[in-house]
Amino acid sequence: MIIPKFTVEQNEEFVIVVARTPYIKASEADFYLLGNQFKFYCKPYFLRLTFSHNVAENGKEKASYNVNTLDFTFHLPKETIGQKFEDLDLVTKLLERKGGNTNKVQVLSEGSEYVGDVNEDYEGEEGEEEDIEWEFEQVLEPEPSLDELKSKVKYGFNDMYSDFFEGLQSEIGDIIDIPIIESITKSERNKVRTEFENIQFDPERYMECHIFNDDVKELLHHKCNWEELILKKNKLKQEKKKNQDINNNSDINNNNNNNNNNNNTDTKETPKQEEVKETKQFDPSNLEDFDDGDEIQNETEIQSSDIPDEILEKINSTLSKKISIVNDSDPSTILGEEEEKSSTQINNKYSKKLITFTDEEKDIMKNLPNKEYMISNEKSLLLGLVDIIFAYAYNERVNMGYENIESAWNICKISGTLSCLDTFSNLTSVVECCLKRSLTYPLYRSWDLSARVFQDTQQIFQLGKRCLLKCLLDIKKKLEGHEFKYYLNRLYIDDYCVWLQHASKKKLKSLKLKLSDYKITKNIVDWPLEEYEKLVEEEGMVFGEVEDQEEQYEYENQDSNDEEDDDETN
C-alpha cells in the first residue's frame, strides 16, 4: 500500500486532514475513527494517523474529494471541542502503528516521558525543570557487559549496532576515520580520536588563517536562516506581550465602565432594547440545529459548470454518505462563506508556527522507519546531537547556505560522533571535540569562526525541537547523495530523526539552558593558540618574506643557468 502525501491542520472543532490521492476510484474510499486513530483506505492508498487526543465519530465527520486538485479533505470532530492537538506537523510521529501512548521512546532509569506544547518547544511546560548535571560525571567505571566480554563492539545510535562494517573493509576508510573500529572499545575510540586531532593539528595553517582572514571576516558577517528565525521569534514574543498588556488594560476599563453603569442605573432610565432576530449560520457540524423550514444546501449537492449535475448526483449516490465529490477548488462549495471565514481565522490561531516543514521534508519523515527505542543513556544522545548540529552549522556558515559537493565531508569530518563513532559524557568534552576538529580539518581554521559557529549552535537549540529536526533532515539529504557517507544515515541520522520527535522537551530545555550559558575560551582545546596568534602578529611578514626570498633565489638561479647555457652554445 502507498502512504499518500498529506497535511494535518486543526481548528476549534475539527482536525482537518488533506491527502493527495491521484488516480483512484472515489467509490472505493472509506475512512473511520476510533479513539485517537484515523484510518483511510482507497486503493492503492492507505493512511493511518495516531493523534495525541481522541477524535469522535458523532455524525459531524465528513470527507470530500476534489476532482480538480485530486485531494481528499477530511473533517474529523474533536472529542473535546477547543482541545489543542499536539505535534500535527511531526509526520513520523503521526504514522505510529499503535494507538494511545504506545510506541513512545522508553528511557531506562530516566523518569517518565513528557509531552509539551505544539508550537513552543521549550515554553509552557508543566512541572519543575529537571535538574541534569551536564558538566561533570562522577561515576565508577561500569562493569563490562556480556557483549563486551564476548568482544562484541557496539556503536552507532544508542549503541544499537555491531558488525556494521563487516564486508565494507575496502570502503571503511572513506566512511569513518578509524578503520579498526570493530576491534577497539568505546574508551579506546575516544583516545584514538584525541590523538588523531593532536597529531593532525597544523599550527602554521592556523596562523595563516589568523593573519590572512579576509575570507573569514566575510563568513562571520553572513546571516544564517536561524538568525532570522531568532529575530522573528523575539518579535512575536514582543507582539504577544503587547497584546496581553492591551487586553489586560481593556479588561480593567471594561470593569470600570461596568461599575459606573451600575452606579447610574438608579438615576437613568433603562433604554428599551430592540429585539434582534438571530440569524442562523450554516455550519455542517450542527445540522440538527436547523428546523425543517430552514433552507440549507446539502453538502452532496454540487454546483458545477464542468460536470453535469446528473453525473455528479449519480457518482455521489454510489459513495459513502460521509464522502462527497466536489468539482471546485473554492472551499465555499463545502463550507458556507461565513463559516469558511471564521474557520480560516481559527486555523490561523492554531497553525501560526515559527518553523514549518516543506513537502520534501514531510516526504522524508513519512519514509522514516517507525521504531521503538529502549534508550540506555539519553544524556549521551543529546550531547551527540550537539556535536552533529555544530558540524552542520559550520558547513552552513562556510558555504553561506548554498549547496556544496563537500558538504557531506565537512559535516562528517567535523563531527566526532560521525567520523569516529565517539560518545560523550559531559558538555565540556563535546564542546572541546567540536572546537578542536573545526580547527584541524576544514578549509578555514579560525578561532573566531569556530566561536561564531558555537553561537550558531546555541541559537539552533534555542529555536527548539523542530529546528533541530529540520537540520537533521537536511543532513540526511546531504549524506544520502554521497558515495560513502550515506552509511552514517543508517548508523545515526535516521534514528536521530525518529527519536527526536519523541524526545523529552524538559531535557532538551535543560540542555538548551546549559548550552546557552556555556562560555568558551581558547584554553579548552589544550593547544597554545594565543601564543601562535601572538607569534604571527609580531612576525607576520616573516613567512611572506621567506617565500619571496625563495622565489627570488629560484628565479635568479634560473636566469644564471640560462646564461651559462647560452655561453656554452656560443
N, C-alpha and C positions, 0 to 999 in steps of 0.2 A: 504494500500500500504506500501511497505517496502522501507526505505531510504537506499540505498547501501553505503558501505564503499567507501570513495572517498578521493582523494588528488587533490590539485589545485596548479599548478606552472605557471610561465609565462616566456616568452622571449620577444624580441624586438617587435615581430609582433603578437604573439598568446598568449591567455590564454589556458593552457593545463589542461584538467580535465581527471583524470583517475578514473573510477568507477568499482569496483569489482562486477560482476553480474553473479554468477554461476547459472546453471540450468535454462537457458532462451532459448527462440526461437529468434535468432537474426533477423529473418524475421519480427518480430513484433516490432522491435525497431524503435524509431523515436525521433528526437530532433528538437528544433527550438530556434532561438534567437530573442529577442525583447527588444530593448533598452539596459538596464543594466541587463536583466534577461536571464538565460539559463534554458531550461526545457528539460528533458529527460524522456522518458517512454518506458519501456519494461516489460511487465507483469512478475512478481508481483512487479517490482521496479518502483519508481517514484522519480526523483530528480529535485529540483527547487533551483537554486542559484541566489542570487542577488549581483552583483558586485558594486564596488564603481564608475566605469565608464562604458560607453556603449561598447558593442560588436556589430560587424557588420555582417549582413548576405549578403555577397557580392560575393558568389561563391567560396571563398577560404576556407570556413569552411569544415571540413571533420571529419570523425569518422571511427574507425576500431575496430573490435572485435577479440581478440586473443584467439583462441580455446585451447591454451595450458595454458595460465595464467588466462583465464576466465575474462579478463579485457576489458572494453570499453575505448578507448582513443579518446578524442575529442580535436580537434584543433579549437579554436574559435578566429577569427580575431578581433583584437582591432580596434575600430573605428578610433582612433588616434594612428598611429604607434609610438612606443617608449614611450607611456604613461605608467606610473607605476601604477598598480592596488594595492590597499592597503588592508591589513588585510586578505590575502588569506588563512591564517592558522587559523583564528578565525571561527571555524566551525558553531557555533550557529549564529553568525552574518551573515554568508553566507546563512543560511537557512531561512532568513526572508521571510515572506509571501508576503509582499507588495514591490512594486518596488520603485525606486527612493530613496529619503531620508526619507521616512516614516518609522514608527516603530523605530524611534530614541528615545532615552531617553529624555523626556521633563523635563527641570528643571524650576520650577516656580520661577520667580524673581531672576534668576541666570545668565541671559545672554544667548547667543546662543551656540549651540553645536559646537565643534571643532574637525576636523579630521586631524590627523597628518601623519607623515611618517610611512611606513610599518615596517621598520627594526629597527628604533630608536624610542623608546617610548617617549623620552623627548627632542631629539635634532632636529634641523632644523625646528622649528615651526615658523609660521608667526605671526606677530603682537607682541606687547609688552606683557611681562609676567603679568598675572593678579595678583593684589596685594590682598591677602587674609589675614586677621588677624587670626592667629591660636592660639594666646596666651590668650587674654582676651576678653571676650564678654560682652559689657555693653549695655544691653537692658532691657526694662521694662518687668515685668512679664506678659506674654501674657494672654489674657482673655481666660477662659476655653471654649473649643469647645462644639458644640452641643452634640457630643458623650460623652464627659466628664460629661456634665450636666446630661446626661442620665445614668451615672455610667458605661459607656462602656469603659473599659480599652483597649488601643491599645498598641501593642508591635510587635516585630519582625522586619524584614527588612522594612525600611521606614514607620514603624508603620502601616503596612498593615493588621495585624491580630488581632482578638479578639475572645474570647471564644474558643481558640485553644485547651485548656486543658480540655474542658468540656467532661466528660466521661473518663478522664485519671487521676482521683484523686488518684488512687492506685499506679500509676507509676510516678506521677509528681515529687516526691522526688528523684527519680533516674534520672530524666531528667534535672531539674534545682535545684538551691539552695533555691529558695523562693516559697514554696508551695502555699502561699496565693497571688500569682501574680495577680489573677483576681480581687482582692479587694483592691489593693493599686495603687496610682497614680505613674507617672513617677518619680517625685521628691522624693516620699517616697521610691521607689525602690532603688535610689541612697543612701539614708540614711541607709536603711537596709543592703545593701551590705557593706558599710563602717563600720557599727557596727559589722557585722559578721567578717570582717577582723581584726578589733582591738581586738575582744574577742578571736578569734581563733589563733592569732599570739602567738607562743611559744618561749619566749626568750632563754630558756635552749636549745631547739632544734637548734636555730640559733647559739648559742655559740658553741654547739657541732660540727656543720658543719664548723664553722670557725676555730676551733683548730685542728680538725681531717679532714683535707682537701685533703688527697692524691687522693681520687676519683675525687674530684672537679678539681684538677690540671690536671688530665688526660683528663677530659672533656673540659677544657679550651684549651688544645693543639690539640683537634680534629679539623680537617679541613673539614668543610661542603662543599657541592657541589656549593653553591652560592659564596663561597670564590674563588673557582677555576674559576667560570664564571667571577668574577670581574677581576681576573688576566688576563684572556683571553680577556676581553673587553678592558682593558688598553693596552694590547699588540696589538690588532687590531687597536686601535687608533694611537699608535705609528707607526705602519706599514703604515697606511693611510696617516699620516702626512709626513712620509719619502717619500712615493711615490709621494705625491703632490710636495714636495721640488724637487725631481728628475725631475718631469715633468716640473716644472717651470724653472729649470736650463736648461733643454733640449730645451725648447721654446726660452730661451734667446740665447742659442748657435745657434739655427736654424736661428733666426733673424739676428744674427751677420754674419753667413755664407751667408745668402741671400744678405746682404748688400755688402759683399766682392765680391760676384759673379756679382752683378750689376755693381760694380766699374770696374771689369775686362772684361766686355763684349766688350768694345771698342778695347782692345789690343789683345784679343784672338778670334780665330775662333770658331764659334758655331759648335760643333760636330753634324754630321748628325744622327738624331735619327732613330733607326730601327723601322720598323713597327711591332707592336706586335698584333697578332691576338687575339681578345678577345674570350676566351673560355667560353661558356655559361654553367653555373652551374645549374643542375636540382634543381628546387625549386617548390614544389607542389603548393605554394601560388601564382606563377606568370606564369602559363602555357600559358597565352596569349602572353608572350614574345617570345615563340618558333615558328619558322617557320614550315611549313608543312614538310620540309625536315629534320628537326632535329629529331633524334631518342631518344625518351624518353620511359620510362617504364610506362605503365598505372598502376595507384595505385590499380586498382582492379584485376590486373593480378598477381597472387602469385606463386612464385617458391617454391615448396614443394615436399619432397620425401615421406611424410607420407600420404597425401591425394592426390588422382589423380587430375590432372588439370581439367578434365571434370567435376568432382563433385564440385570443388571449383567454377568453372565458372557458374555451374547451380545454386549454392547457391547465388552467387553474383548477378545473374540476377534477383533474386526474391527480393533483398534488395533495399532500397532507394539508389539513386545514390550517396548520401553523405556518405554512410556507406559501408565498405568493411570488408571481413573476412580474417584474417591472421592466419598463422599456424606456426609462428616462433617468439621466444622471441627477436630476433635480430632486433633492431629498424631500421636497414638499409633496411628492407623489406618495410617499409613505407616511410622512408626518404632516400635520397642519402647519401653516406658515408661522402662527404664533408659537406653537409648540416647538417647532424647529428653532425659532429664535431663542426661546428660553432654554432649550436643550443645549444649544451652542454655548450660551453663557455659562451653564452649569459645567459643560465639558471643559471650557477654558479654566474654570476654577480647579478642576481635578487634574487636567493634563498640562498645567503650566509647569514645565520642568526645565531645569537649567541645562541638563545633559540628556540628549536623546540618541537613540541608536539608528544608524542608517539601515536601509534594506539589506545591504551586503552583510552588515554585522549581524542582523537578525537571522540571515540565512546561515551564517557560521554557527551561531548559537543553536539554531534549530538542528544542525547536523552533529552537534557535540554529543558524546555518549552520556546517558544518564547513569551515574554511578553513585553508590552508597559508600561513604568513606568512614573507616574506623581510624580516626586521627589519633596518633600516639603522642605527637608533640606539636600542638598548634602554634606555639610561640616560634618554633624553628621555621615553620611555613611562612609566618608573617614576616620574619626577618629575611627569609629568602626572597619574599616579594619586594622588599625594599631594595635588595641587590639588583633584581631584574628591572625594576622601574627606573633605578638610577641609570642603568645601561641604556634603557630606551630613551630616557630624557637626554642623555649625552648625544645619542645618534640624531635625535630630532633637532637639537640645537646646532650641531656642527653642519647638518645638511639643510638647516633653515626650513624644515618642514617638507622638503621635497624628497621624492623617491630617489634612492641611490642603490647602485648594484652592490655596494659594500655594506649596506645597512645590516644584513643578517650577520656578517662577520663582525662588525662593530659591536652589536648588541651581545653576541655570544662571547666575544673576547673580553669585553669589559666586565661582564657578569661572572663572578667566581662560581655562582651556582650552575650556570650553563656550561662554562668552559672546563671546570674541574669537578663538577658534581659535589661541591662542598656544601656544608651546612654551618649554621652559626648559632651561638648560644646567647649572645648579648648584642646590644645595639652598637657598642663601640667596635666590636670585631667586624661587623658587616660594613660600617662606615669606613673603617680602615682599609678593608678589601676594595671597596668602591674607589676610594681616592688613589690607592696605590696602582691599581690596574689602569685607571684613567691617565696616570702619569707615566705609564710604562709602555703601553701597546699602541694606542691610536696615533693618528697623524699629528694632532695638536696636543702637546703635553704641557699644559699650563696650569699652575695652581689656581689662578683667577678663574679660568674656565671650569675647572673641577668644582670650585666653590660655588660657582653660578649654577652648575648642574645640580649640586646638592640642594640649593634653594628651589630649583625646579621640582625636585623630588618631594620636598616638603609641601609645595603648592599642590601637586597632584594628589597627595594624600589628604590635603585639606578639602579637596573637592569631593572626596568620598568614594564609595564603592563603585559607582557607575563610571567614573572617570578612570579608576584603576582597571575596570573590566574592559573599557574601550582601548586602553593601552595594551592590555594582554591580547585582545583580538587583533590589533594591528601587528603586534609581534608575531602572532601565529601566522598571519598573512605573509609577512616578510620572510619568515623562516621556511614556510611551505614552498616558496619559489626557489630556494637554494638547493644546490645539488646534494649537499650532505647535511646541512644544519636542520633539515626538516625532521630528523630523528629526535631532536630535542623537543619538538612539539609533543611527541608521544611520551617522552620521559617526564616533561614538566608542564608545558604551557596548556595543553588540552585539559589536564586535571586541575590546574590553577583556575582556568576559565569556568569550570563547572563548580569547583569548591567555593570560589569567591562569591558566587550567587547565594550561597547558604552561610557564609562566614559570619561569625558573631560581630554585630555592629559595635557592641560595647568594647570588644577587644581591638577592633580597628580604630575606634575613637581613642582608646588608651595609647595605642602606638602612634597615632597622629599627633597627640599632645606631646609625647616624649620626643618625637622626631622634630616637632616644631621648636621645642625648647633646646634642642641639641646644638651646641656651638662647636664648630670645627676649628682646629688650629693645625699648623704645619708640623707640630711635634707628634701628631697622631701616626704619621707614616714611618717614623724612625729613620728618616733619611735627612741629612743636613741641608735641607732645601734653602734655608736662609743664607747659609754660607755660600752655596752655589750662586744664588742671586747676587750677593754682595760682591763675589769674585768677578762675575761677568759685568756688573755695573761699573766696577772700578777699572777693569781691564777689558772693557767691551770691545775695543778696536783691535786688541792683540790678535784675536782669531782672524779678523778680516785682513790685518797687515801681513800675518804669516802666509795666508793663502795668496795674497797679492805678490809677496816676495817669491813664493814658489813658482807662481805662474810667470813672473818676470824672468826668473832664472831659467826656466824651461824655454822661454821664448828666445833669450839671448844665446843659450846653448844651441838652439835650433839654427839661429842666424849664423853663428860661428861655424857650425858643421856644414851649412850650405856654402859658406865662403871657402872652406877647405876643399869641398868637393869641386868647386869652380876652378880653384888653383890647380888641382890635380888634372882636371880635364884639359886645362890650357897647357 
